[in-house]
């Protein structure tokens, strides 16, 4: 990396590197025969890549426990430390690690195992598809509106 990059340029450079790395992992999943029967795999992988990049990633590009905690709090599903540890062990397959990488994330989202995180992310996507709520004061009620 160029030592003279500052601020936003350095961030943009790191994000482009991360994007290239995640695209190469997506290509590997597209050619994997294990996922050949998955419907609309390329659009799912693109959606998962975008979702993964929303996490607070550490220096290696992995999701750590605090990044997962912050993301779940943003979604309104705050979890305790023990719940997060269980969620992380579900994702990495029982290993005693405090981070998981993009490959683990894709295995979780495309695999047959149900994970708490997978369910939360699926419900978040379904919630975005609903009609937006009206803003402003509520409409005036009349007697005919009463049950």
C-alpha positions in Angstrom: 0.0 0.0 0.0 1.2 3.5 -0.8 2.5 5.2 2.4 1.3 8.6 1.2 -2.4 7.9 1.1 -4.4 9.8 3.7 -7.9 9.6 5.2 -10.6 8.8 2.8 -8.2 7.7 0.0 -6.6 5.1 2.3 -10.0 3.9 3.4 -11.2 3.6 -0.2 -8.0 1.7 -1.2 -8.6 -0.8 1.7 -12.3 -1.2 0.8 -11.4 -1.9 -2.9 -8.9 -4.5 -1.8 -11.5 -6.1 0.5 -14.0 -6.0 -2.3 -11.6 -7.8 -4.7 -10.8 -10.4 -2.1 -14.5 -11.1 -1.4 -15.2 -11.3 -5.1 -12.6 -14.0 -5.5 -14.2 -16.0 -2.7 -17.6 -15.5 -4.4 -16.1 -16.9 -7.6 -14.8 -20.0 -5.7 -18.3 -20.6 -4.4 -19.9 -20.2 -7.8 -17.6 -22.9 -9.2 -18.1 -25.2 -6.2 -20.3 -28.2 -7.2 -21.6 -28.4 -3.6 -23.6 -25.2 -4.2 -24.5 -25.8 -7.9 -28.1 -26.6 -7.1 -28.6 -23.3 -5.1 -31.1 -21.0 -6.8 -29.9 -17.6 -7.9 -26.5 -18.1 -6.3 -24.7 -15.2 -7.8 -27.3 -12.6 -6.6 -27.3 -14.2 -3.1 -23.5 -14.1 -3.0 -23.5 -10.4 -4.0 -26.1 -9.7 -1.3 -24.1 -11.6 1.3 -21.0 -9.7 0.3 -22.7 -6.4 0.8 -24.1 -7.5 4.2 -20.7 -8.8 5.3 -19.1 -5.4 4.5 -21.6 -3.7 6.8 -20.0 -5.5 9.8 -17.3 -3.8 11.7 -14.4 -5.9 10.5 -11.0 -6.2 12.2 -7.6 -5.7 10.5 -7.7 -9.1 8.9 -11.1 -8.6 7.4 -12.8 -10.9 9.9 -15.9 -10.3 12.0 -15.0 -10.2 15.7 -17.4 -10.5 18.6 -17.7 -6.8 19.2 -18.4 -6.1 15.5 -21.1 -8.8 15.7 -22.5 -7.3 18.9 -22.7 -3.8 17.4 -24.4 -5.0 14.2 -27.0 -6.9 16.2 -27.6 -3.9 18.4 -28.2 -1.8 15.2 -30.8 -4.4 14.2 -32.5 -4.1 17.6 -31.5 -7.7 18.6 -29.0 -7.1 21.4 -27.4 -10.3 22.7 -25.4 -11.1 25.8 -21.8 -12.2 25.7 -22.7 -15.9 26.2 -25.3 -15.7 23.4 -22.6 -14.2 21.1 -20.1 -16.9 22.0 -22.6 -19.6 21.2 -23.5 -17.8 17.9 -19.8 -17.6 17.0 -19.2 -21.3 17.8 -22.2 -22.2 15.6 -20.7 -20.3 12.7 -17.1 -21.6 13.0 -18.2 -25.2 13.8 -17.4 -25.4 17.5 -13.9 -24.1 17.3 -12.7 -21.8 20.1 -12.2 -18.7 17.9 -13.5 -15.2 18.5 -13.7 -14.3 14.9 -15.1 -15.7 11.7 -14.1 -15.0 8.1 -16.2 -14.4 4.9 -15.9 -18.1 4.0 -17.4 -19.1 7.3 -20.1 -16.5 6.8 -21.0 -17.9 3.4 -21.0 -21.4 4.7 -23.4 -20.3 7.4 -25.7 -18.5 5.0 -25.7 -21.1 2.3 -25.3 -24.2 4.4 -28.1 -26.5 5.8 -27.4 -25.6 9.4 -29.7 -23.0 11.0 -27.8 -20.4 12.9 -29.3 -17.6 15.0 -27.3 -15.1 13.0 -28.6 -16.5 9.8 -32.2 -16.2 11.0 -31.7 -12.6 12.2 -30.2 -11.5 8.9 -33.0 -13.2 6.9 -35.7 -11.4 9.0 -33.9 -8.1 8.6 -34.1 -8.5 4.8 -37.8 -9.4 5.0 -38.4 -6.3 7.1 -36.8 -4.1 4.5 -39.2 -5.3 1.8 -42.3 -4.1 3.7 -44.0 -0.8 2.9 -42.4 2.2 4.5 -44.4 3.6 7.4 -46.0 7.0 7.0 -44.2 9.8 8.8 -45.9 12.7 10.5 -48.9 13.0 12.8 -51.5 10.2 12.6 -54.7 10.7 10.6 -57.8 12.1 12.4 -60.2 9.4 13.5 -64.0 9.7 13.0 -66.8 7.8 14.7 -67.1 5.6 11.6 -63.5 4.4 12.1 -64.3 2.9 15.5 -65.0 -0.8 15.7 
